[in-house]
Structures are given as structure tokens and as C-alpha cells.
Amino acid sequence: MTQYNIALIGFGGVNRALAQLVADSNERWDAELGLRLNIVAVTDLYFGSVISPNGIDARMLVDTNFAKGGFGQLSGGSAEACNERVIRHAPADIVVEATFTNPVDGEPAVSHCRWALERGKHVVTTNKGPVALASDELKALAARNGVMFEYEGAVMSGTPVIRMARKTLAGAGIYGFEGILNGTSNFVLGRMEGGLGFADAVKEAQSLGYAEADPSADVEGHDVRLKVVILANELLGGKLAPKDIACEGISGVTVADIETAAQEGYRWKLIGSASVAEDGRIEARVAPRRLPLDHPLAGVGGATNAVSFKTGLLGAVTVTGPGAGRIETAYALLSDIIAIHQAGSGASKKEAA
Amino acid sequence: MTQYNIALIGFGGVNRALAQLVADSNERWDAELGLRLNIVAVTDLYFGSVISPNGIDARMLVDTNFAKGGFGQLSGGSAEACNERVIRHAPADIVVEATFTNPVDGEPAVSHCRWALERGKHVVTTNKGPVALASDELKALAARNGVMFEYEGAVMSGTPVIRMARKTLAGAGIYGFEGILNGTSNFVLGRMEGGLGFADAVKEAQSLGYAEADPSADVEGHDVRLKVVILANELLGGKLAPKDIACEGISGVTVADIETAAQEGYRWKLIGSASVAEDGRIEARVAPRRLPLDHPLAGVGGATNAVSFKTGLLGAVTVTGPGAGRIETAYALLSDIIAIHQAGSGASKKEAA
């Protein structure tokens, strides 16, 4: 059994769900996977920070209703979020970055990742910012320091996409992909198929917790664009930045468009896609598209996400699953940690009986 | 770069397609994956057998129109299929078993695998027989001899299912699956949705090469049953044999059934499924089922296959792709070889510059 010390950066829904999994599942992971997780530090802008080299009780962390600055009342705690100190100095093998996505420059998450990797700590993250905007630098930094930088959850929460391509489709010749990469917009299009107008469908998505108060990142395609950057660079060897990708959302799609499409055997979907052109350039875009009903993505309904890989040897291979959710996204972090474990490279991991 | 010597057992469509891939892609694999394949032996009931320790030219093997016993004319060749001699004595690191599936006792493929593993050779196979009927014995034999026994292609040709579960869904808590695991029957049901009767739809599948002269293994669910055995034992830790699984095919489904279902918002599909019941027993079956249109498998059309994993942390995660095809199935063998390569356990592999 290998125990990994982890530091949680950000204690919002996702890292709280990971702490819940640690509290619930460590015994099972020990038996089934040969690993245990030990939370040695947590830092959060609202709650403050705490370092405890022997480990913080995960159950206590999840069950306590901390107030603003509440981590200051814990042994080894501070009412302030001392992110840099925690990341650099807590005795963590793995830093778990789950702060907010900054789509402009990725900060402060890029710095969080950099500090960890520089200190020889593995990084796992669900944050699209560092992966879309700084992955070349961060991958090189990880390689130089002999640690891993893993980010399965940056695309479709726990549904495997990046690891699926790497581990199960190597050699199949992936030359492109098409994806439904935003659950909110897919839900809205589905409700519009039921006759609801765009604005009402967005309101319903908001009331169900799918869409944020400002839904523009979802419905205007900006969230999808970051994911297309990540997948194009990861799967196709691209060097794309968000500005390289033409991006159109679904706010221009009308109920009449959707009804006409249905009559003609089509369905509107917001598609993020990229493929390698004959000259080797990568063509990527985000746009609503009319898919024929036999297209692999046409049947993906509700808030579900999917990516269809275009491969030379297999044709289209499609993976469909959740694209969001606290537990689902926390599982992505767990799957990254399992990948680190299976690669046998846990930096300062402790071997125990 | 690592070169693996491989022996091809059976030279029908699948291993011929693998030889084609070797002829076409060795240079690319060298650059992208760090491996090359060298065919050192081939044996086939019709063509005979050949052993060539320095390697057989893959292009020649694919391009030559061999007659019955034709391998006898090659240097190191014999007009007879000396399977046991080839498997035991050819200097292969990996034995590639792609003979016919025997659904009763798995022979002679089980013996082929046994001979190879006993001699410390890895085995990769697309043959459902040994995997469904003897996998416990063969896995134990592989472990004792420090080699790998891989069989991704036994379920959905090159579409990853077994490796997807192992490598990308570890820890997600897979407790069941549902699959469309036979392209012929799915094609027939699709044509029946177009109004064709069962017999005519089967004839069309035969004329397109999807269905065999005797289509019963496909349409009566026996092929699916073997795949359910493989997946239930692999993913759920079962110890099932085919006789443990109730099996009903699609020959009893009528066009009227299908039309009624369509009117009510359902679609008939032949589903192979298994799940772990509350008492820990595995419940598995093969039967036609009426799926609601929002079911993850309802939209899978034509000869395409799919498996939907039921997981504790992610809900349903579904992979959809080809379930047959010569090149697609040969890719499964390649993906198994890549897995052996990535595990770093190529038995007598040669390291070269």
C-alpha cells in the first residue's frame, strides 16, 4: 500500500467532494487500488489555510460548517489563504488544484501549478486555465522535476477523454475530434426542441443549477473553446491559443431553426471540433451545427457530454458521459492520482505494510 | 526502440490485416510509439506454416496469392500447419492468436494460448473462445510465467472496452454494464425499423458481408452471450460460463413490435448486460429490450457497437465504435501489443538503437 499526502488548493465543491471520497473510500482504495490519500493541507480564499503534516481528518473537514477564515481555528491553521506557502512548504506528494478557471491568463492557478512542480510535487487539476493557456510550460516543468501534471477533469469532468486517447487509442491514428463539451448549452438546445424559447430554456437551466447567473461563457461557446484548445493541443499536437479558434455560441439559434431541422431529420448541437488538415495545420472551431440523426453525437441529450474521436484505423470512436458535477469532477482528480500511482512515480510517497 | 518478434497463428482476415499494418506502419510506430514488429512465424490450416528467425517480409506476405499449402514454398516453410511447433519453438516474443472462435470448448485456441504462455511468450488474441472459457487458467499461467495475456479485440474489435475499464475507469466503481455487442443483429433491427421483415433484413446483412451463411450465432444472441461472459468476468469479477446466462435473440421480434415501440417512443435493441446484485451475485442476460429514446444505447445505429458502463461515481459512461472489421480487429491486436510495450515487459525483446 502506498499513501500519498495531498494538498487541496481551493475548497469549493470539487475539492470538498474529493475530501468526501477520501473520508468514505480510503479503505476500499487500499484494498482495490493499493493506495490511500492523506490530506496534509487545505487552502481556500474564503476559509483560510491549514497545514497538518500528520494529516487532517477528512470526515471532520467535510462535516464541519466552517465560517469565513474558519481554518484559522484548526491546529496549524490560518484565517488567510497562504497559497504559496502551502503549495511550496506543505509536505504534500500531490497538489490538487481546483480553484476557479481564469480564461484570460489562467492565474492564479498557473502559479499554483508552477510552485508545486518546481518543488517536485505532482499536480492534478480540473482547472481549464493552466491546461489551456500554459500546458507546454507546465509539462516541461513537470518533466524537468520528474513529476506528473495530470488534468483529465479539465475537459469532461470524470468522463475519460485525455486518458482514453493516450491509454486506449495509441496507434489508432487520431486525426480529429468533434465534441459536445458544454452540458448547459446542450440542455438548452434540448429544451428548445421541446418548444421553449432560448431565454426561457436558459432560465430553466439556471433554476436547475446547470447555468450560472451570467450564462454567457456556456451559451456563447467560450467554455467549449477552452476545451477545444486543450484537446487539440493534447490529441493533435497543436499549439493553439483560444484566439486561434473561431467561436460562435447558440444564442443565434431559434426555435424555428430547430423545428425545421427536426422536420428534415437533423438536430442542432453546439460542436467543438478540430482536425489536422492536409497541409498539417490544425483547423479548429466552435459553432452550432445541424447533425444528421445518424451522427454519433446526434443522440447525446440533456446535460451529457461526448467526444467523438476520428481515427484512421477505427473510424469514429465516441465516449459519452457526465461533463460536470461535484463528485464526477472529484473522480477526475482521483483518476489522475491513480494514474500517478500506476506510473509508480509517487515522489516522496510512503510505503507502508 | 524495441523490436518485438511476433508469430501469427491463423492467417485469415485479421492477421492478414495486422501484417498489412506492419508493412505500412512500422516506420511510424517506431517514431511515435518506440516499437517495431517483426513477423518471425505464421501458421494457418490452409496455407501451412513458416518460421524465419530473421523475419518474414510483411509486404511479401500480404501481396502474395498463396495457394493451399503455399507457405511450404517459403524458406523455413511447410505445407502443413505445425501450430504446436511454431508456437513453442519459433523465436517469438508475442504470439498473436486469431483463429476461429469455438464456442463449445475454445479449442484449439485454448491450447495455442497455453503452449505460448508456458514457454514465456506473451499472447494477444481476438478469439472469444479462450477468453470466455479459459481465462482464469490462462491468466494464472501468464502470471506464473511473467508474461501478459491481452484480449481487447475479443469484445468490440478495436473499440476499447476492457482497457478503457482498466485504465480509465479504475476506482469509479463499475457495478454493471449494458451493451450492443453484435453489429449484425443491430443492423437487422435497424432495417426492420425501415419496414423490412426479419428474413429480408438478414438476407441484406448477408449480402453486405455482415452476417454469415448461418446467421444464428448473431441473431440468436450466442455471440453476445460469449461477450457478456468475458465482460462480466473481467469487469465485475464474475466466474460465469455461457450456460449461466439466459439468452434470447431477435428472431422473435416482429416489425409490428418495432412499429409499436416507435409510436410509444421506444426502440428495440439486442442487449447483453450484467450487474452485481445486492447479495453480490452477478445477474447477466442477453435479450431484446425496448429502450426509451434517451437511453445511452438507443441511438446506436447500423453495425456499430457500444457498451455503457454503470459506475458509482460517474453514472453511465458509454463507449461507441466499430464492433467488427478486419483492420479494426487487427488494431485491437496492435493495442494489446502497445499495452505490453508500455508495461515494459517484452519477454525476450531486443533493444536496438
HADDOCK unambig.tbl for C-alpha pairs under 7 A between the chains (distance, minus, plus):
assign (segid A and resid 158 and name CA) (segid B and resid 314 and name CA) 6.73 0.50 0.50
assign (segid A and resid 159 and name CA) (segid B and resid 317 and name CA) 6.80 0.50 0.50
assign (segid A and resid 160 and name CA) (segid B and resid 168 and name CA) 6.00 0.50 0.50
assign (segid A and resid 163 and name CA) (segid B and resid 168 and name CA) 6.23 0.50 0.50
assign (segid A and resid 164 and name CA) (segid B and resid 164 and name CA) 6.61 0.50 0.50
assign (segid A and resid 164 and name CA) (segid B and resid 168 and name CA) 6.25 0.50 0.50
assign (segid A and resid 167 and name CA) (segid B and resid 167 and name CA) 6.74 0.50 0.50
assign (segid A and resid 168 and name CA) (segid B and resid 160 and name CA) 6.00 0.50 0.50
assign (segid A and resid 168 and name CA) (segid B and resid 163 and name CA) 6.23 0.50 0.50
assign (segid A and resid 168 and name CA) (segid B and resid 164 and name CA) 6.25 0.50 0.50
assign (segid A and resid 294 and name CA) (segid B and resid 301 and name CA) 6.91 0.50 0.50
assign (segid A and resid 299 and name CA) (segid B and resid 299 and name CA) 5.47 0.50 0.50
assign (segid A and resid 301 and name CA) (segid B and resid 294 and name CA) 6.96 0.50 0.50
assign (segid A and resid 313 and name CA) (segid B and resid 327 and name CA) 6.49 0.50 0.50
assign (segid A and resid 313 and name CA) (segid B and resid 328 and name CA) 6.01 0.50 0.50
assign (segid A and resid 313 and name CA) (segid B and resid 331 and name CA) 6.81 0.50 0.50
assign (segid A and resid 314 and name CA) (segid B and resid 158 and name CA) 6.73 0.50 0.50
assign (segid A and resid 314 and name CA) (segid B and resid 322 and name CA) 6.67 0.50 0.50
assign (segid A and resid 314 and name CA) (segid B and resid 328 and name CA) 5.28 0.50 0.50
assign (segid A and resid 316 and name CA) (segid B and resid 321 and name CA) 6.15 0.50 0.50
assign (segid A and resid 317 and name CA) (segid B and resid 159 and name CA) 6.80 0.50 0.50
assign (segid A and resid 317 and name CA) (segid B and resid 320 and name CA) 5.68 0.50 0.50
assign (segid A and resid 317 and name CA) (segid B and resid 321 and name CA) 4.52 0.50 0.50
assign (segid A and resid 318 and name CA) (segid B and resid 319 and name CA) 5.59 0.50 0.50
assign (segid A and resid 318 and name CA) (segid B and resid 320 and name CA) 5.01 0.50 0.50
assign (segid A and resid 318 and name CA) (segid B and resid 321 and name CA) 6.39 0.50 0.50
assign (segid A and resid 319 and name CA) (segid B and resid 318 and name CA) 5.60 0.50 0.50
assign (segid A and resid 319 and name CA) (segid B and resid 319 and name CA) 4.53 0.50 0.50
assign (segid A and resid 319 and name CA) (segid B and resid 320 and name CA) 6.43 0.50 0.50
assign (segid A and resid 320 and name CA) (segid B and resid 317 and name CA) 5.68 0.50 0.50
assign (segid A and resid 320 and name CA) (segid B and resid 318 and name CA) 5.01 0.50 0.50
assign (segid A and resid 320 and name CA) (segid B and resid 319 and name CA) 6.44 0.50 0.50
assign (segid A and resid 321 and name CA) (segid B and resid 316 and name CA) 6.14 0.50 0.50
assign (segid A and resid 321 and name CA) (segid B and resid 317 and name CA) 4.52 0.50 0.50
assign (segid A and resid 321 and name CA) (segid B and resid 318 and name CA) 6.39 0.50 0.50
assign (segid A and resid 322 and name CA) (segid B and resid 314 and name CA) 6.68 0.50 0.50
assign (segid A and resid 327 and name CA) (segid B and resid 313 and name CA) 6.50 0.50 0.50
assign (segid A and resid 328 and name CA) (segid B and resid 313 and name CA) 6.01 0.50 0.50
assign (segid A and resid 328 and name CA) (segid B and resid 314 and name CA) 5.28 0.50 0.50
assign (segid A and resid 331 and name CA) (segid B and resid 313 and name CA) 6.80 0.50 0.50
